[in-house]
Amino acid sequence: MNKKNTIKSSSNTSFISSNIIAIRSGLLHFINDPAKVTNISNAYQYFEDGLLVIEHGCVKIVKTFSDSDVSQYENIIDHRGKLIIPGFIDTHIHYPQTQMIAAYGEQLLEWLETYTFPTERQFKNKGHAKVISRFFINELLKNGTTSALVFGTVHPQSIEALFEEALDKNMRIIAGKVMMDRNAPDYLLDSPKTSYQDSKNLIEKWHNHGRLQYAITPRFAPTSSPEQLTAAGKLKAEYPDVYIHTHLSENKNEIEWVKSLFPERDGYFDVYEYYGLAGKRSIFAHSIYLTDKEWGAFKRTDSVMSFCPTSNLFLGSGLFDLKKAEKNNIRVGLGTDIGAGTSFSQLKTLNDAYKIMQLQGNKLSAFKGLYLATLGGAQSLSIDNKVGNFEIGKEADFVILNWATTDLQKLRYQYSKNLEDKLFALMMLGDERNINATYVAGKLAYSAEVTN
């Protein structure tokens, strides 16, 4: 019987479960945004033959390997020829949509009505939510993602199920139940009162429990009444360290709909800001069609954008302007946006991000791309004091990558010129097959090895 995600026993097993782990491998992490440095070497650290030491789940040492390390650390795990990077961080993903990924033929609003809402109805059943939660968490780990900002459904039990599974894996997950009281099927509607109370109960139970945090989650402005948005703002005022997670300016028809529903407001972003939902811990997925005033409002409020290239292409939504975000010093993270996004892999997501930049006459370097998927995502979610790179004392979430797994990748790797060229080939050709292992808080959570 084939069992995926089963960690094969080895001579290192007892050492892995101890308080100190030492791994020898290539190491790469980012210490700055590549777009903000004049010399790219100031944005990252790379150790071709490095040593990563983990103690009690946190980074203790990251350095070039030396012969003296052999006597200092017993049973060093040898991954020479591979590359260790911090765990990927997904800043926008819908776990209930995992089962409807790659649904054919619609743009945003029609896609929601045809596929999304009927799918989300099933999450009233917590048993179903638990099954999909388990699959979802395992799929994140299989793809090297160790932290994520996640949408649930309108049902509180959808988030209970997700948090229970994430807690079992000790993952850093930020999530929230959807708030939605209009312009959706009756079977998915809550109310201002119930959405406030259900969210409050979930915050009290789960926020800052282990590595879990809560996000107040109005689906998007059209599906929340002014009364419900007021309730969301009240929650944010009562719990200022929770997150806001929603959608913004993904689709032109969506924007016109918002204008008709909120004629008194000065644009889509102003709806959220008016109700107290903008700010440092507010993440707005997509943010494609923004006015100059909205760009200024993002900068003024220190709000965050999630760049979701795969779903933007799949739904035909448009092209995110990463360069303009950089010029305005706006934090940007990378989102797979499952299930409009078609892969859990941040490598495949970066493949599409590169193409979106090309369509705008811009470039996305491998350094900038991998920064977005690691430290950039951590900074976007205000968790860069915890994860995102290998600074001493940070939680040891990381992934061990195979440089090349397919014949094509191996050929391309053989003819790569330098580190940047190798990373770019990995970014463009890589996927979950390149994930050798994923560690969460210093513990092996996924291995590509398969036990028969």
N, C-alpha and C positions, 0 to 999 in steps of 0.2 A: 504493500500500500504506500502510495506517495503522500508524504506529509510536507507541505510547504510551510515555511516560517518556523520549522523545527530546528533548533540549534543542536548541531551534532556534537557529541562529547569528544573531548580531546585531552591531551596531556596537560593543557593549560587550564582546564576547567576549575580546579581548586584555586588556582591563582586568580582567575577572573573574578571569582566570587569573594576574594579577599578585599581589604580596604584600599590596597594600592595596586594599580595596574600600570604597567609600562609597555608602550607600543613603539616599535621602530618602523618608520615608514617615511615616505615623502609627506610633508606637511605644508598646508597653505591656509592662511587666514588673512582677513582684512582689518586694518586699523584706521582706515579713513575711506571716504568716498573718492574713487578714482577721478571723478569729475571736479573735485575740489583741490587737487594737488597739481603743482606744475611739473613735478617729476613723479611718474607713475610708481617708481620703486618706493615712494613714501606712503603709498596706499595699502601695501600688503607686506607680509613676511612669508618667505618660502624657504623651506629646508629640504633640499633634495634627499638627504639622508638624515631624518630628524628623529627626535625622541619626544613622545608625549607621555607625561606621567599624570595619572589621575589618583587622587586620594579622597576617600569618602565622597565620591561622586562629583568632585570639583577638580578643575585644572590646577595642578601643582607646578609642573615644569613643562615648558616647550622650548626646545633648543636643538642645535645640531648634535647628532649622535657622536659619542666619543668612545674609545676603547675602555675607558674607566667605568663607563656605565654598566658594562657586563658584570663587574664584580659588585657594583652597588645595588643593582636590581636583579633579583633572581627571576628566571623564567620570562624574560622579555619576549613579548609576542612579536614575531617577525613578519611584517607586511611590506618588506622591501619590494619595490616594483609597483606599489600601489600609491594612492594619494589619499590622505586624510584631510577633510575639510569640516568646518562646523556644520551641524545639521541644518537642513533647509528649513526655511520659515515661510509658510503659506499665509498670506495676509487677506485672502478672501476665498472661501470655499463653502459649498452647501452639502452637508453630508447626506440629507435625505434624497438628493438628486443623483446619488451614486448609481442607483438602480435604473435610472432613465437616461444615462449618459449616451450621447450620440443619437438623440431623437431628431428625426428628419424634418427639414424643409420649412421652418418658420423663422421669422424674426421675433424680437423680444416679446412684445405684448401677446401676439398670437401663440407663441411658444409657451408662455405661462399658462394660458387658458387650455391649450391642447394637451400639454404633457405634465407641466409642473404641478398644477393644483390637484389633478386626480392622483398623482403619485403621492403628494404630501398627505392626502386624506388617510392613507394607510398607517400613518404614524400616530394615530389615535390609539392604536394597539401597541402597548409598550413592548410586548414580546417581539413584534416586528421591528420596532425601533432598536431593540437590543441586538437582533441579528444583523441589521445593517450597520449599527455602530461598531460592532466587532469587526465586520468586514472592512469598514471605512478606516478604522485605526490601524489595522494590519496593512492596509494598502498604503497608508501614509508612510509607515515604517519601511515597507518594502521599497518605497521610492526615495528613502532617505530624508523624509520630512519629519522633524521632531517637535515643531511648534506650529500651531495653526489658529487662525481666527475663523470661527465656524458658525454658519447659519444652521439652526434647527428648523422645526415647523412651529405652527401656532400652539401645538400641544406641549404643555409643560413636561410630560413624560418623555418627549423626544429628547429633551436636554438632560433629564435625569439619566436616561439610558446612555447617552454619549459621555457624560461626566463620570458615570460609574466605570465605563470601559477605559476611559483615559486615566482615571485614578489608579486602576489596576496596573496600567503600564507606566505610571508615574510621568506621564507626558505633560508638557506645558501647553494646555489648550485653553483658549478664550472662546466662549460660546454663549448663545442666548436664544431663548424662544422668540419666534416671530410675533410681533404685534401687528394685527391686521383686522380692522373693523369695518371695512367697506371695499367695494369694487373687487370682490372675490366671491367664490361660491359660498353659500350660507354655511356649508359644512366645515369651512375653514375660518369663519369669522369669530373673533372674540369681541370684547367691548372695551371702552376706556377703563372701566372699573376692574374687570377681570384681568385685563392685560397688565394693569398696574400691580394688582395684588399677586398674580402668578409670578410676575417678574421679581417682585419684592421678596417673595418666599424663596425663589431660586437664588437670589443674591445672598440672602441671609444664610442659606444652607451651603452654597458652593463657592462663593467668591473668596479667593485666597485660601481655599481648602486644598492643602498640598500645593501642587503647581497649577491649579485651576483658577481661572478668573472669569468674570461675567461680562457680557456685552449686552446692553439694552439694544433691541433689534427690531425697530420698525422696518418692515420689508422695503418699502420706498414710499415717498410722500403720497402718491395716488391711492394707496391702500390703507392710509390712516387718516381719520378725521382730525380736524383741529383739536377736538377734545382729547383724542388719543395722543396726539403729539404733545399736548400740554401735560398729559400724564407721564409721558416719556421724559419730558424736561424736568418734571417734579422728581422723578426717580434719580435723574442725573444730579440734581441739586442735593438730594438726600445722601447719595453715595458717589461723591465726586471722583473716587478712584476707579469706578467701573468704566467700561468702554461704551461708545456708541458705534454701531456697525450697521450700515445701510448702503443703498445704491444712489447714484447721482449721475444724471446726464449721460446715460448709456446709449440712448436711442432718440432720434429727432422727434418721432411721434410721441414718445414718453414726455419729452420736454414740453410740447404743445399741450399735452393732457394736464400736466402740472400747472401750466399757466391758466388753463380754464378752471381748474379746481381751486386755485389760490390767486385770484386776480388782484387781491390787495397786496400781495407780496412782490418784491422786486427781483423775480427770478427764482430758479429752483433752489440754489444754495441758500438764498435768503429765507426760504421756508424753514429749513433746518436751523439756521442761526437764530431766527426769531423765536423759536420754541426752546432755545437753550441747548441745542444738540450739536453745536460746532465746538471744536477745541482740540487740545493736545492729544486726547485719547479718542478722538472721533475719526473713524476710518470710512471713507467714501469710495466704494468700488466703482471703477470705470472712469468717471470724470472726464469724458471725452470732449463734449461740446460746452465749453465754458466761455462766458463773456469776460472781457477785461476786468469788469468789476468783480466777477466771481474769482478770478485769479488773485486779485488783490485781497478778497475776503479770506481765501485760503491762507494766504501769507499772514494776514493780520491775526487770524484766530489760531494759527499753528495747527490747522487741521491736516489730515493725512489722506493721500490718494493710494488706491490699490490698482496697479497696472495689471490687467487681465487679458493678455494678448490672444490667447487661444480662443477664449469665448467671444472676444470682440470680432475675430475673424469668422468663427463658426456661425454666429448670428448675424453677420454682416453689419455690425453696429458702427464701426469706424476705427480711427487710428488715434491712439493716445499720444499726447505730445510730451514725451519725456524731457526733451531739451528745454521746453518752456518751463516745466516743473523745476529743472535744475537751475535755470536762470532766476526763478523766483524763490529759490531756496526752500522748496516745499518737499517734505519727506514723502518718499514713494517706496512702497513695497511691491512685491510680486505675488499675484494671485493666480491659482489654477482655475478658479471659478467652476469647479465641477458642479452640475453636470452640463452647463453650456460649454465649459471647457472640456476638452476631450482626452485629457491625460492627467494623472496625479503627478507625473514627473516634472520637476522644476527644470530639468535639462531640456525636455521637449517644449516646455513653456518658454524658455529662453530662446529656443530655436525660432518660435513664432515672434517673439519680441524683436529679434534681430531683423526679421523680414518686415515688421511694421516700421521699424526705424528706416530701413532701406526705402520703403515706399514714400517716406517723407524726405528723402535725400540726406539722411543722417546715418550714423554708424553706431553700433553697440559692440563695444569691445568685450572680450571674454572676462576681463577684469571687472568691468562695470556690471556685466551680467551676473557673475558669481557674487559680487558684492550685494546686488539687489536681493539675491536669493538667501543671503546669510546675514551679515551685519546690517545691511540696509533694511531688511525686513524687521530685524530686532529693534532698530532705531524707530521704525515706523510704528511699532507696537509698544514703544516705551519700555521694552524689556532688555535693552542693550546693557543694562547693569547686571543682567543675569546670564544671557546667552548671546550668540552671534559671532563670537570669535574666541580665541584661546588665551585671553588675558587671564593672568593668575587669579584664582579664586572663583572664576565663573563656573557655572554648571556645565558638566562635561557631556553636552549633546554633540555628537559628531557622526560622520559617515565615512566609511572606508570605500573608496572608489577604485574600480578597475579602470585603468586608462583605456583599454581596448578589449572588447569581448567578441565582436563579430569579425569575420575575415576582412571586411571593408575597413572597419575601425583599425584593425591591426596594420593593414597596409598604409593607411593614412598616418598612423602614429609613427611608423617606420620612417616616413619621409617628412615628419614634422621638423621645423627648423629650430625652435626654441620653446621656452615655457609657454609664452602667450599663444603660439601656434598650436601647441598640444592642447591647451585649455579651450581654444576656439573650436578645434575639431571635436573635443569632448562635448562642448556645449551644443554643437550642431548635429552631431551623430549619436549622442548618448541618450540613454533612457534607463528604465528600471533594471535592465540587464547589466548595467555598469555598477550597480550597488552591490558591493561585496558584503557589507555588514552595516548595521545602524546601532548606535549606542545611545541610550537615554540615561542621563544623570550617571554616567560612568558604567552602566550595565548593558550588556549585550541584549538588545531587544529584537533584532532580526538578523538572520544569517542567510545568505544565498545558498548555503549548502542544503541539500535535500536528503532526508533519511528515508531509506527504503524499508 
